[in-house]
């Protein structure tokens, strides 16, 4: 999924339920839930941005997820990894985030 911008969608900006999907240079702004919601395994989010979302900037429920050079700013919580469900990041480098947003208390997921 290359270079797509979503502004203010109800629900998730980008929801990936399959595996081995690359999301490159995409922007999700003002989503009512998560900017990037990942359920499949071995997915990659690179050079993307999520801001002002009511849920997570990136919510990872998959195994072996790569998050490279992204910006997750001002969401309810910027990065969530459902480790209790066995989720894991493989590579997590070059990302910028600021958990808690501007009007919501930080939350640990």
N, C-alpha and C positions, 0 to 999 in steps of 0.2 A: 504494500500500500504506500505509494510515494506521494509526498507533498500535497496533503489535503488539509484544509482548515475547517473546523467546525466551531461555530460560535453559538452558545446558549442552547444546546439541544436538551430536551427532556431525557433524562436517563444518562447513560454513559456516552462519552464522546466516541471512543473506539473500543469495541468489545471483541476480543479474539477468543474463540472457543476451540479453534483448531491448533495444530502443532506446526512448528518450523515455519512460522510466519514472520516476515520482517516488516516493521513499520518504520519508515524512514522520512524524516523531515515533515512531520505532521503536527498540527497545533489544535488543541482542544481548550476552549475558553468558555468559562461560565456554565459548564455542564451541571445539571442538577445532581448528578451522582459522580462517577469517576471519570477522569480524563481518559485513562487507558486502563481497561479491565481485562486481565489476561488469565485465561483458564487452561489453555493448552500448554504443552511442554516444548521446551527449546525454541521459544519465540525470542525475537530481538526488537527492542525499541531504541532507535538511534537518531540523534539530532532533533528530537521532538520537544514539545513544550505543552504543559498543562497548567493553567492558572485560573484561580477564582472558581474552582469546582466545589460543589457541596459535599463531595466524598473525597476519595483519594486522588492525587495526581496520577500515580500508578499503583494499581492494586494487583499484586501478583499471587495467583493461586497455582501456578505451574512450576515445573521442575526445570532447572537449567536455563532460566531466563537471563538474557543479556540486556542491560540498560547502559547505553554508552552515549555520553555527551548530551544529556537531556537537561531541561529546565523544568522543575516542578515547584512552582511558587504560589503561595497564597491560597492553597486549597485547605479543606478541613484538616487533612493530614496529607503530607506530600508523598510519602513512600510507605507502602504497607506490604508486608510479606507474610502470607498466611502459613507461617512455619508449623503451626499446630496441625495443619492439613498436609504437611510434608513439602510445602512450597520452598523453592530455593532460587537464589540468583547465582549464576555462574560468573559472569563478568558484570561488575557494577563500578564503572570508572568514568570520571569526567563529568559527573552530574552535579547540578546545583539545586538545592532545595532549602526551604524555610518552613518547617512544620508549624501548623497552627493557624495559618492565614492571618487575617487582620482583625476579624471580629468573632473568632471562635477559639475556645481554649484548645491547646494541643491535646491530641489523643493518641494513645499507643494502641496499635492494632497487632 
